Every structure is written in structure tokens, then in C-alpha cells.
Amino acid sequence: MSKLFHSFRARLLIVLAVLLFGTLLVQYILNVRAERNNALRIAEQAKALMSGITLGVKGINSKDLYMYQLLKNSGEPLPDLIQNILIVDDTWHVRDSLDQTYFPFQENNETKYRQLREVTTLPPAILTLNDNTSLLPPTVTRANFLSATEPRAFFVPIEGLTTVDKKEVVWYLIVVVGPTEQSTGIFNREAAKPLIYTLGVLLLATTIAALLVWRFTKPIADLSWAARKIAHGQLNFRVPVRTQDEMGQLVTQFNEMIAGLERGKELETKLREAEKSAVVGRFASGIAHEIRNPLNYINLTLDRLRSSYKPADETKQEKYDSHIANLKEEVKRINKLVTDFLSLTRPRELETRPLDLRDELTDAMRIVEDQAAENGIKTKLNFNGRVGVIKGDEESLRSVFTNLFLNAVQAMGVNGGELTVTVIEKNNRVQIEVADTGCGIPPEHLPKLFEPYFSTKETGTGLGLAIVKKNLEEHNGTIDVQSTPNKGTIFTVTLPTEQN
């Protein structure tokens, strides 16, 4: 049963069924109410008709009093639906009426009666089947149907009356009954009530359906948004899973697909880096044999020239020694370049042992302190609390910290500044922040910063930070960078402690 309610299609069908049932239920209640109101109207008309007939019969039987006098003597009011009651004889003379306009009158000491045709306010008539309509006055029309919302004149034949000459005649008792509710033409409030209720139900059902459709289609909109981001190459996001139904399962599978694409992109990037490293490795191995042997021969030759072929003139000796020293320095620089190539590309065995991070950072800082002091740069080491022991290769990590400190000093140049190294240990990992107040790094250069041969320096080889990243990865460490142009740069190195 729980699986049924977790189904998108099942829930949608249930909601539609509930809306349909609710609409039908409201419509049924409105119909029942309308039937009850019609029954009440008919009952009111029947009650008014019986009261009118009763008063009219009394008026026929009374020879001295009119109906209004009988009504006054009884003390009981007629129902509001009765508009008029008329007593008409066989010659269509009005003998009595609640409307005194149609009372008999005296003329030349003779009683005169109004003709029924003079009563212009009579509504359509309701007659029995046996009534001969041809005898009715032409001003009286017969109603085709009985209506509770329109006035009607009920013609009730009174038989058994005899004239002076003993002739039996038929009189008519006309009871004019008004509508139970007055109609106001096309704008009938009672007729509009069911429509208003139905409109309200439809609006409510439409609103609920719109909300449900919006909720059910929200995952589709999220997937469309995610597809656009994927088309633009963005993979570092996930679509929120809002439900556990089919749409939720689709979103989950979509997220797994994004994760797979992201992993594939990472693998592709690593593969390109590996290909680059392989090419560089082959190139470095080749030039190591081709360059190092001549470099060793040149270095030995320079030493021999310095000792065996020195000029006798002291002035020339000074220049001679200076040239030899410059040549040996250039040979040393070329040899270091070859060594950097090999360090980047050639795997080597790490000689790991427990290291005190305070000592390693202090030793690395000593290497750059003289150059920093010459440029007016202040150096500072901050150890916040206890710093754990790390396990690593001393030479490799010394190279990491020295490279970062030298880069910071070079970024600040001769204008002075501050080099601050902050060490924090948390969750069995040590975090080293190397912050400088130098020129900063443009945002477009940050993604390429650790790539081999990329350098922002005119004389740089682009291998320093690449070697730093490689050495840290060999120690299961990471490095991140944050930089603001003209304000400074922060390199954050994270290493596991010996316990981790």
C-alpha cells in the first residue's frame, strides 16, 4: 500500500478522483437543496390556495358580508402569496373581490356589477380539464404549466348553486396566487446561487489541480534546468530529490549520471595530465643523458681552467675568476633545470619518517629570511596550539615549503610586505596557510596555476608549483589557492598527521 502512495501516477489518479467526487458531491447537495426549496414553494402555494378557497366559499355562502369583512372578523391574516380573490357568477359578473376596485356599485338605485374582462391584472389561469375555456372571457389566458415562481389565477368551479327560478348554475371562485419568490429578470439571485456554488467548486478544484500540477512538474523543471547547465559544461551540482515516486527515482538516476560525467571529466583531466607527464618524462629522460654528461665535463673543464690556466696579471685574474664563476653558476642552473624535470616526471621512493612540522617550516623559512629582509618583507610563523607530528619525506616536503615561501617573497618584490605562515591542526589533519601581501594572481590564471610549464614570471620554468602539487599528492595532501589582485595570495596546504 505504501508503494502505491509513493507512485506519481497513482497519486495523480487519486487526486483527480477526489476532485471529481468532490465536484459531484457538491452538485448533488445543490440539487437536493433545490428540490427541497421547490417542494417548500409548492407547499406554500398549496397552503395559500386552500386558504383562498376557504375564504371564497365563505364569501359565496354569506349574503350580507363581503370577503374582506369576513377576513377582518376572523382575525387571521391570509398568506402573503394571495394577491386577490374574486367571486364570479355564471354571467362573468364580479360579485365579490378582495380588491374593492371591483366591488358592486349602485347606479340609479340599481346594483351594478363589474365584468371579469374589466379585471386587467389577472395572470394566466389554471383550469380543470372539464372546464370549457370557450366560455371564458377573451381577456383570460390559460397557463400551459404550473410555476412556483410566476403568479397564477386558479379558477375553481362552484357547482350546485340555484337561481331564483330554480336553475342550477356554475360560479367561479378565482384565487390569484403570487410567486413564492419574486424574479428580477435575467439577474435572478436564486437562479444564480447554484451557479455561484458550482463556480466556487470548479475554481477550488482548478486551484488544487494547478498546485498539484506545479508540484508534480517541478522535478521536470529542475531536470530541464540541470540539462542546460550540463550543456554549458557545469557538472558540480546536483538536482534536489523532492519525492520518492517515479519522478524522484528519475532525479536520483539523473544525479548519478551527473556524478558519472563528473568522474569521467576528472579521469579525462588526470589522463591528460598523465599523458603530459609521460611525454615530459620521456623528454626529461632523454635530455638528462644528453645534457648531464656534457655539463659534468664542462664543470670539470672550468675547474681545470681555473687552476691551470689562470693569467699571471692580477687584474686579469680577477676578471678571469669572475667569468669562470658565472659559467659554473649557469652550469649549476642548467643542472637544476634537469633535476626539476626529473623530479616532476620520474617516480621515486619516498623515505618517510615522523617529522616535526615546526622544525621543517622553521628551516624552510631560514632559506628565504635573508632575501625577505633585503626587500623589507616581514616573516612570521604562527603555530596555533599543538602541532602534531606528520609522516613524510623530509627532502620532498622541504622542497614544497621552500617553493611556496620563495614564490611569496618574489610576489612582494622590493616594495616590502608581510609573509605569514599559520599552522592549524584539526580532525587529524594539519593545515598550513602561506599568506603574502603581494601583487596577487589574476582570476583567469588560477585554474592553470599547477599545470607544468605555466608561469606568470618572465624567467620562470613553470615547474615549481607543479612539483609542489606532485609532492603533496604523494603524501596524500592537497593544496588550494585564493588570491585577490593587488592585495595578496593565500596557499593552503593540508597534510594528514601521523595518526591519520
N, C-alpha and C positions, 0 to 999 in steps of 0.2 A: 504493500500500500504506500509506503514511504517513497519507493521508486516512482510510483505513479505521480505523486505530487511534485517530484523533482523533475518531471518531464515537461519541457517547454510546450509541446503540443497538447499534452493532457491538461495543463493549467489553462492554456488559452481556450480550449473547448469548454472547460468547466466555467470559466468566466463568461464566455458567450452564452452558455446555457443558463447561468444565473441571471444575466441581464435579460434574456428572453423571458424566462419565467417571471422575473420581477415586473417586466412590462405587461405581460398577460395578466398577472395578478392585480395590478393596479387598474387595468382596463376592466377586469371582471368586477372589482369593487365599485368602480364608477357606474357600470351597467346595473348592478344590484341597487345602488343608491338611486339611479334614475328610475328604475322600475318602482321602487318604494315611493318616490315622490309622485310618480304618475298615479299610483294607487291612492295616495292621500288626496291628490287633486280630484280624482273621480269620486272618492268618498265624500269630500266636501261639497261637490256638485250635487250628489245624490241627496245629501242631508238638506242642502238649500232647496232642492226641487220638492222634497217631501214637505218641508215647512211651507213653501209657497202653495202647494196643492191643498194642504190642510187649511190655510187661511182663506184660499179661494173658495173652497167648499163651504166654509162658514159664511163667507160673503154671499154666496148664492142662496143659502138657506135663510139668511137674515133679510127681512123685508124692511127693517127700519134703520139699520146701521150700515154705513159703508165699511170697507175693509180697514181703512186707516183708523176708524173709530174702534173697530174690534181689536185691532192690534194695540191701540192705546189702552183699552180696558184690560187686555190680558197682561200687560206689564212685561211681556217677554219680547225682546227685540228680534227682528228677523236676521238671518245670516247676512253678512256683508255682500255675499255673492249675488243676492237677489236685487236686480235693478228695477223691476216693475212687475206688477201682477194685474192682468186685465181679465174682466168677465165679459164675454161677447155672446149675444143671443144668436138665434138662427138666422137673423137678417143682417148680421155683422155690425150690429149696433153695440157700442161700448156701454155696458150697464154699470160697471164699476172699475176703478183703477186706483193704484197707489199714487199715481201722478194725477193731481187734481186738475191738471190742464184738460184731461179728457173726461171730467165729470159730466153727468147730465145737467142741462140748464133749462130755465123757464123762458118761454117766448110766447107772448100773447096768451098768458095763463095756460100754456100747454107745455108739457115736459118734452124736451127735445134731447136726442142722443147723438153723440159723435159717431161717425162711421170709422170702421177699422182702417180704412185706407188713409184717414187723416193722421194716423199714428205713423209718423215717418221715421221713428227711431227704432223700429222693430228689426232685430238681427235675423239672419236666416232661421227658418222654422224647422223643428224636429217633429214629424208627424208619425202616427202609427201606420201600419201597412194598409189598413182598411179605410184610411181617410181618403176622401175624394178631393184631390187637390184642385180639380177644375172648379170647385165651388169657392175656393179661397179668393180673396181679393187679389187683383193683379199686383198690388204693391208688396205682397208677401212672397218671398222666395223660399224654396225648400233647400235645406242644407244637405249636401251629399254625404257628410260624415260628421260624427260627433267629436268635438275637440274640447279639451280641457283648458286650452289657452286662448279660445275665442268665444265671444258671447253667443248664446243660442236662445231662441224662443221656443219653448216646449208647449205644443198645442195638445191639451188634454180634453178629449170629448167628455161631456157630462150628459149622459142619456137618462131617460125616464122623466123628463120634465114635461108638463102638460100646460097648454094654454087655457084661456077662459072657455074656449069652445071644445075643450077636452081633446085637443090634438097634441100628440106626442112630438116633441121637438128635441133637437140636439144643440146644446150650448157648448161653447169652448172656454175653457179656463187656460189662459196664456200666461205662463210663468217665464219671465225673461231673466236668465241666469248669466251673470258675467263670467269672465275668465278667472281662473284661480290665481293667475299672476299676469299682470299687465305686460304685454310685449312692447318693446321700444323700437320696433322695426328691425333693421339689419343688425343693430348693436344690442342684441339680447344678452343680458348678463347671464341668465340661467343657461341659455344655449351655449354660451362661451365657456362656462365653467369646466365641462368635461374636456374641452379642447385645451384649456389652460393647464389642467392637471396632466393631460397626455403630453403636452409640450414640455412640461416640467420633467416628467419621467424620461422623455426622449433626450432632453438636454443633460439630465443626470447620467443616463446611460452613455451618451456620447462623450461626456467628460471623463467618465470612468474608463471607457474604451480608449480614449485618446491617451490618458495617463498610462494605461497598461501597454498600449502600442509603443509609447515613448520608452517605457521601461524595457519592454521586450526587444526593441530595436536599438537601444543604447549600446549593447555589445557589438552590433553590426557597425554602428558609427565609430566605435573605438577601433574596430578592425580596419575600417577604411582609413582612419587617421594613421594607424600603425603602418598600413601598406604604403601610404605616402612617405612616411619617414624612412621606411626601408628603401623606397625608390631613390631617396636622396642619400642613401648610404649610411644612415644612422641606425646603429644596432644596440646602443647602450640604454635600452629602455624595455619595459615590459607592460603589456596591456593588463589593467586590473581585472581580476576574476570576480564578477559580481554575483553569479548564481552557480548552482551545481547541476543545472539541466544540460540539455544538448548544447546550448549556446556557451555555457561555462566550460564544457568539455572542449568545444571548438577553440575558445580563447586559450585554454591551457595548452592545447596542441600547437596553437599559433605561437605562444610564448616559447615552447620547446623548439619550434622551428627557428625562431629568432636567436635563441641560445645556440643552436647548432650553427647558424650562419655566423654568429659572433665568434664561436670557437674556430670555425673554418677560416674566418678572416685572420684570427690570431695565428693559426697554424700557417696560413699563407705568408703572413708577415715574418714569422720565425723562419719559414723555409727560404724566403728571400734573403734574410739575414744570414742564414746558414750557407746559402749559395755564395753570397758576398764573402763570407769568412773563408769558404773553401777556395774561392778564386784568389783572395788575398793570401791565404795560406800557401797555395801553390806558388804564387808570385814571390812571397816572402822567403819561402824555402829556396827558390831559385836564386834570388839576389843575395841571400845570405852566403852561399858558396861562392858567388861571383864577386862579391864586394868585400867580404871579411878577409879573405886571403890577401888581396892587394892592399887592404887597409893595414893589415899587420906588417906587410913588407914595407909600406910607406912609413909606418910608425918607427920600425927598426932602422930604416934608412935615415930618418930625421935624427934619431938618437946618434947614429954614426956620424952624420954630418956635423952635429953639434959638438961631438968630442974630437973628431979627427980633422975637420976642415975649417976650423974656426979661424978667421982672419987675424993677422998679427996686430993690426991697428985697433986700438981700444975703441975708437969712435965707431969703426965698422963692426966691431964685436957686439956692441950694444944693439945696433940695427939688425945684425945677423941673428942674435938671440931672440929678438922680438919677432922676426919673421918665422923662425923655427917654432916659437911658442904659438903663434897664430895658426900655423899649419897643423901643429899637433892638436890644437883646440878644435879645428874644423874636422880633423880625422875623428876626434872623440865625438863630435856632434853627429857625424855620419854613422858612426858605430852605434850611438844611442838610437838613432832612427831605425836602424836594422833591428836592434833589440826590441824596440816598441812594436815593430811589425810582428816579430816572433812571439811577443807576449800576448798580442791580440789574437793571433790565429793558431798558435801551437798549444795544444793541451799539455799541462804539466802537472806533476804530482805535488799536491799541497802538503806542506809539512805543518800540520795543525797541532796546536798545543794551547793550554789555557793562557790567556793574555789579560793583563790588567789594562783596561781601556784608558785609565788616567795616564799611565806611562806612555802608551802608544801615541795618544793625542799630544801630550807634552813634548815628546821627542819630535813629532812631525811639526809642531809649532816652532820649535827652535830653528828648524831649517829655514823658515821664512821670516823670522823675527828681525834679522839684520836688514833685509830688503824692505820690510814694512817700516822699520824705524827710519830708514833713509828717506822714505816717501811720506813721512809724517802720519803713518797709519797706526792706530792703537789696536793691540790684540788682547783678547780677553777669553778665558776659559771658564765656563760656568758648569759646575757639577752639582745638580740639584739632588741632594740626598745621596744615598748609597748607589754606587755604580757597580753592577755585577761583573763577574769575570766572563769573558767571551772566549770561545774556542775558534782559533783560526790560524792562518799562515801569517807570521809577523811581517815578512817582506811584502806580501801582497797587500795587506791592509795598510802598511806604512805608505805604499805607493798610492793607495786610494786617498788617504787624508792629505798627503803632501800635494797631490794634484789639485784637490779642492782648495787647499789653502793658497797655493800659488795662483790659481785662477782668480781667487777673490782679491788677492793683492794686486794682480795685473789689471783687474777690472776697475779698481780705485785709482790706479796710476799714481802720479806725483802730486795729486791735489789733496792727499790725505783722506782720512775716513776712519772707519772702525770695523774690525774683523772680530765677530763674536761667535764663539762655539759653545753651544748649550747641549748638555747631555741629560736625558731623562730616561729612567727605567720604569716600565710598566708592563704588566702581563707577560713577564718572562722575555721581554724584548727591550733592546736599548735603542733609543732614538737620538741621533746626533744631528743637530741643526747648525749649519755653517752659513752665517748671515753676514753680508757685506753691504756697504753703503755706496757701491759703485754705480756705474752707468746703467746697469740693468741689461736685460735681454729683450729684444723686440718679440711680441707675441707670436709672430709668424715663424720665428726661429726655434721656439720651444719644442715642437714635435720632432725636429731633426737634430736636437742637441746631442743625443747619444749615438748618432749614426757615425760609422767610421768615415774619416776624411771630410767631415763637415766642421768648419771652423769659422768663427767670426773675426779671427785675428789675421792680419796680413801675413805674418810669418809662421802661423800655426800649421801643424800637420793634420789636425782633426782626429788624433788618436787618443788624446789624453782622457776625455770623458768616456769614450768607447771602452778603453781599458778599465776605467773605474767601474763601469756598469758590469763588465765581464767578471772582474774580480769579486764584486759583491754578489753576483748571481752564483758564483762558485761557493760562496759562504752562506747561501740561502738568504741573502739580504736583498733589500730594494733601495732605490734612490728616486726621489721626486724633486721637482724644482718649481719654485714660484718666483716670479720676477716682475718688477714694475719699472719701466724705463725711467731713468734719471733718479730713481730712488734706491734701488738695490735689488739683490737676489738672495734667496734662501734655498740651499740644497739640504734636503732631509734624508739622512741615511738611517736605515733600520736594520739592525742585526739581531739574531737570536742570542740569548745568553747561553752559558754553558749548560744550564738546567734544561733549556729548550732545544 
